[in-house]
């Protein structure tokens, strides 16, 4: 008599054996982390005496303060009402590759550390060039002298975002940070560091790609953090106006219900609310870890300080940049439209425009801005050699050795 139970058990056992055999079977194809002992095209041995050297590689090292941002397709652009009627960031679909970004804004203590090493290792001119402009706090009709004198150097402000930093200074910091982080990584791994401070070979596999300012697309993508709204098979439950769900500015959940989610200016003359129950608790900047992080784990991607990004400003960038890793600001011909000559749209020399090749985009609202500017799609610009009390920055880095 046919026994269905025995047949079922036999099929089940066969399936389990096949699954376990397949799971245990290892691929023999070479990979970046397992290249094998010899070349698949010449048959020559790797790391043989006098032969081609292939160093051990376990993946890109983790950089301090960096958070992994998984890339993907998204819709960038302003979803807010265009109050200024600029039409300079219309919605469009793009893909942004995975990258890393600082989880916090660069703080006063980080810049003081930078100044220490610049003063020790470089010239006096280099040190003076790196100093932040503390006079950005000055106002002819306000008593902001305490911030001018104390904000940058007083220990109580150590972990508040550094301000008074030009785009050019922020870019210099990224270069310095790359050098010192990679030097430490190389030393920890026992890799020889060039005495002249030259490049540590990328082939060593122990150093990081360059720290740099994020592109505008990267910054906007990371701020929205729509990964928190993704479920099942590429479905997103909603678009976001701010780096959190909903259109409200207050926390709707738990013990923090009703508290503001960012440091911004609520209205004319209202920077912090009424004593006894301050709204965001900050009349100027705030602690870099204040307020809940977004779904990528990034703090203060709305409010506190606006942030420099890498891009040169053009009002029609959205029409001309690529839809894969959009960016305007490289050194290759064609990255900018005509600035000079009869075809020029911009005439800054004759005061017909504020735009040239040296104005950079900054993103996000600050402690001095109303909520409108906290929407990641909004964009503004400033000369790269200018600084304010409302603009800071954070660094970014590519995810090397990956195609996503």
C-alpha positions in Angstrom: 0.0 0.0 0.0 1.3 3.4 -0.9 2.4 5.4 2.1 2.1 9.1 1.6 3.8 10.0 4.9 7.0 8.0 4.0 7.1 9.6 0.5 6.8 13.1 2.1 9.6 12.3 4.6 11.8 11.0 1.8 11.2 14.1 -0.3 11.8 16.4 2.7 15.1 14.6 3.5 16.3 14.9 -0.1 15.5 18.6 -0.1 17.4 19.2 3.2 20.4 17.2 2.0 20.5 19.1 -1.3 20.2 22.5 0.5 22.9 21.7 3.0 25.2 20.4 0.2 24.6 23.6 -1.8 25.2 25.8 1.2 28.4 24.1 2.1 29.8 24.1 -1.4 32.2 26.9 -1.9 32.8 28.8 -5.1 36.2 28.4 -6.6 36.0 31.6 -8.7 38.4 34.3 -7.5 37.1 37.5 -5.8 38.6 40.7 -4.6 39.0 39.4 -1.0 40.0 35.9 -2.3 42.1 36.3 -5.5 43.7 32.9 -5.2 47.4 32.0 -5.3 47.9 32.5 -9.0 46.7 34.5 -12.0 43.7 33.0 -13.9 45.1 34.4 -17.2 48.8 33.7 -17.0 49.1 31.0 -14.4 51.9 32.9 -12.7 52.0 32.7 -8.9 51.1 35.8 -6.9 53.5 37.0 -4.2 56.3 34.8 -5.6 59.8 36.1 -5.2 60.2 38.9 -7.7 56.6 38.3 -8.9 53.4 40.3 -8.9 52.3 41.2 -5.3 48.7 40.9 -4.4 48.1 42.2 -0.9 45.4 40.9 1.5 42.2 42.9 1.3 39.2 42.6 3.6 37.1 45.4 2.3 37.1 49.2 2.7 38.2 50.1 6.3 35.8 52.0 8.5 36.5 55.7 8.7 35.9 57.5 12.0 32.5 59.2 12.4 31.3 57.9 9.0 27.9 56.3 8.4 27.2 54.0 5.4 24.5 55.5 3.1 23.1 52.8 0.8 22.4 54.4 -2.6 19.6 53.8 -5.1 17.0 55.5 -7.2 15.2 58.5 -5.8 13.4 61.6 -6.7 15.4 64.7 -5.9 14.2 68.3 -5.9 12.1 70.5 -3.8 8.7 69.3 -2.8 8.0 72.5 -0.9 6.2 75.5 -2.4 8.7 77.6 -4.4 8.3 80.8 -2.3 11.1 82.7 -4.1 9.9 81.6 -7.6 13.4 80.4 -8.5 12.5 77.0 -10.1 16.1 76.0 -9.5 15.5 72.5 -8.1 12.6 70.9 -9.9 11.9 67.2 -9.1 13.6 64.6 -11.2 14.5 60.9 -10.9 18.2 60.1 -10.4 20.3 57.3 -9.0 22.9 58.0 -6.3 25.7 55.5 -5.6 26.4 54.2 -2.1 28.7 56.4 -0.1 29.7 57.4 3.5 28.9 60.6 5.3 29.8 62.0 8.8 27.0 61.3 11.2 27.5 64.8 12.7 28.5 68.2 11.7 32.2 69.0 12.2 32.4 70.6 15.7 34.6 73.2 17.3 36.8 70.6 19.0 37.5 69.0 15.6 38.6 72.3 14.1 40.7 73.1 17.2 42.4 69.7 16.7 43.0 70.6 13.1 44.5 74.0 14.0 46.8 72.3 16.5 48.4 70.1 13.9 48.5 72.8 11.2 50.3 75.1 13.7 52.7 72.4 14.7 53.5 71.0 11.2 53.0 73.9 8.8 53.8 77.6 8.4 52.3 80.5 10.3 50.6 81.6 7.1 48.9 78.2 6.8 47.7 78.4 10.4 46.2 81.9 9.9 44.6 80.7 6.7 42.8 78.0 8.6 41.4 80.2 11.4 37.6 80.5 11.4 36.2 84.0 11.2 34.7 84.5 14.7 33.5 88.0 13.7 30.7 86.3 11.8 28.7 86.7 15.1 29.0 90.4 15.0 26.0 92.6 14.3 25.9 96.4 14.6 22.6 96.4 16.4 23.0 93.3 18.6 25.0 92.3 21.6 26.7 89.2 20.3 30.1 89.9 21.8 30.0 86.8 24.0 29.7 84.6 20.9 32.5 86.4 19.1 34.8 85.8 22.1 33.7 82.5 23.4 31.8 80.3 20.9 34.8 78.8 19.1 37.3 78.3 22.0 35.3 78.0 25.2 35.2 74.3 26.4 31.4 74.5 26.9 31.0 74.8 23.1 33.3 71.9 22.2 30.7 69.8 20.5 28.8 72.6 18.9 29.2 72.9 15.1 32.1 75.0 13.9 30.9 78.1 12.0 32.7 81.0 10.3 34.3 78.4 7.9 34.6 79.2 4.2 34.0 76.6 1.6 37.7 76.7 0.7 38.7 76.1 4.3 36.3 73.2 4.6 37.8 71.7 1.4 41.3 72.1 2.9 40.2 70.3 6.1 39.0 67.3 4.0 42.5 67.0 2.5 44.2 67.2 5.9 41.8 64.7 7.4 42.4 62.2 4.6 46.2 62.4 5.2 46.1 61.9 9.0 43.5 59.2 9.0 45.3 57.2 6.3 48.6 57.6 8.0 47.2 56.1 11.2 45.5 53.3 9.4 48.7 52.4 7.6 50.8 52.5 10.8 48.2 50.3 12.6 48.4 47.8 9.7 52.2 47.8 9.6 52.4 49.5 6.1 55.3 51.7 5.5 54.4 55.4 5.4 56.4 57.6 3.1 58.7 60.0 5.1 58.0 62.9 2.7 54.2 62.6 3.5 53.5 61.3 0.0 50.7 59.0 -1.1 50.2 55.7 0.7 49.5 53.2 -2.2 45.9 52.4 -2.7 47.0 48.9 -3.6 47.9 48.3 0.1 44.2 47.9 0.8 44.4 49.5 4.2 43.8 53.2 3.4 40.6 55.0 2.7 39.5 57.1 -0.3 39.6 60.8 0.1 37.4 62.7 2.5 35.6 65.5 0.7 32.5 67.6 0.8 29.3 65.7 -0.2 27.8 66.5 -3.6 24.5 68.3 -3.5 22.7 65.1 -4.7 24.4 63.0 -2.0 23.5 65.5 0.7 19.9 65.8 -0.3 19.6 62.0 -0.7 21.1 61.3 2.7 19.0 64.0 4.4 15.7 62.6 3.1 16.6 59.0 4.3 13.8 57.4 2.4 15.2 54.0 3.3 13.0 54.3 6.4 9.9 54.4 4.2 10.9 51.4 2.0 9.2 48.1 2.5 8.6 44.8 0.6 9.7 45.2 -3.1 10.8 48.7 -3.8 7.7 50.3 -2.3 8.0 53.6 -0.5 5.1 54.5 1.7 5.4 58.3 1.3 7.5 61.2 0.2 9.1 63.3 2.9 9.1 67.1 3.3 11.7 67.0 6.1 14.2 64.3 7.2 11.4 62.6 9.1 7.9 61.4 8.4 4.9 63.7 8.1 4.6 67.4 7.7 4.8 68.3 11.4 7.9 69.8 13.1 7.2 68.2 16.5 7.8 64.6 17.7 4.5 62.7 17.6 5.7 59.7 19.7 6.5 58.7 23.2 7.9 60.7 26.1 9.2 63.3 23.6 5.8 63.9 22.1 5.4 67.6 21.3 9.1 68.5 21.3 10.7 70.0 18.2 12.7 67.7 15.9 15.3 70.3 14.8 16.9 73.6 15.8 15.3 76.4 13.8 13.7 79.8 14.1 10.0 79.4 14.7 9.1 83.0 13.7 10.2 86.6 13.8 12.2 87.1 17.0 11.4 83.6 18.3 14.7 81.6 18.4 13.9 79.4 21.4 10.5 79.9 22.8 9.4 81.1 26.3 11.4 80.5 29.4 10.3 77.5 31.4 9.4 75.6 28.3 11.8 76.5 25.5 10.7 75.0 22.1 14.0 73.7 20.6 16.1 74.9 23.5 18.7 76.7 21.4 18.9 80.4 20.7 21.9 79.8 18.5 23.5 76.5 17.5 23.0 73.3 19.4 25.0 70.2 20.5 25.8 68.1 17.4 24.1 65.0 18.8 20.9 66.9 19.8 17.6 65.9 18.3 16.8 62.4 16.9 18.9 61.2 14.0 17.2 60.4 10.6 16.8 56.8 9.3 20.5 56.7 8.1 21.7 57.7 11.6 22.6 61.2 10.6 22.2 64.0 13.1 20.9 67.5 12.3 20.3 67.2 8.6 17.7 69.8 9.2 18.4 72.9 11.2 21.3 73.7 13.6 23.6 74.9 10.8 23.3 74.9 7.0 26.1 72.9 5.3 28.4 73.5 2.5 28.3 70.9 -0.4 30.8 70.4 -3.2 28.7 71.8 -6.2 29.1 75.1 -7.9 25.7 76.8 -8.1 23.8 77.1 -11.3 20.0 77.6 -11.2 19.4 75.1 -14.0 21.7 72.3 -12.8 18.7 69.9 -12.7 18.3 70.3 -16.5 21.9 69.5 -17.4 23.6 67.2 -14.9 23.6 63.4 -15.4 20.9 61.3 -13.8 23.5 58.9 -12.3 25.5 60.6 -9.5 24.5 64.2 -10.6 27.2 66.7 -9.8 28.3 70.1 -11.0 31.7 71.3 -10.0 34.5 69.1 -11.5 37.5 70.3 -13.5 36.6 68.7 -16.8 35.5 71.0 -19.7 31.8 71.5 -20.0 30.9 71.1 -16.3 29.8 74.8 -16.3 27.8 76.7 -18.9 29.2 79.8 -20.5 30.4 82.4 -17.9 32.3 84.7 -20.3 31.8 85.9 -23.8 28.7 86.8 -25.9 26.9 83.6 -24.9 27.3 84.2 -21.1 24.2 84.2 -19.1 25.9 85.6 -16.0 27.7 88.9 -15.8 28.9 89.3 -12.2 31.7 91.7 -13.2 29.1 94.3 -14.3 26.8 93.6 -11.3 24.2 91.9 -13.5 24.4 88.6 -11.6 25.6 87.1 -8.3 26.7 83.9 -10.0 30.1 82.8 -11.2 32.3 79.7 -11.0 33.2 80.5 -7.4 29.8 80.4 -5.7 28.9 77.1 -4.0 25.7 75.5 -2.9 24.8 75.2 0.8 21.9 73.0 2.0 19.6 72.7 4.9 18.1 75.2 7.3 20.0 76.7 10.3 19.3 78.0 13.8 18.5 81.4 12.2 16.2 80.1 9.4 12.5 79.4 9.4 11.2 75.9 8.7 10.9 76.4 4.9 14.7 76.0 4.5 14.9 72.7 6.4 13.3 70.8 3.5 16.3 69.0 1.8 15.2 70.1 -1.7 15.8 73.8 -1.0 19.1 75.3 -2.1 21.0 78.5 -1.6 24.5 79.7 -2.6 27.4 81.8 -1.3 30.9 82.7 -2.5 33.4 80.0 -1.6 35.6 82.5 0.2 32.8 83.8 2.4 31.7 82.6 5.9 28.7 83.1 8.1 27.5 82.1 11.6 24.9 79.8 10.1 26.9 77.6 7.8 29.0 74.6 8.8 29.8 71.3 7.1 30.3 67.6 7.3 32.5 65.3 5.2 31.7 62.4 2.8 33.5 59.6 1.1 32.9 57.2 -1.8 32.2 53.5 -1.2 35.1 52.1 -3.2 35.2 48.8 -4.9 31.5 48.4 -5.4 29.1 48.9 -8.2 26.1 50.0 -6.1 
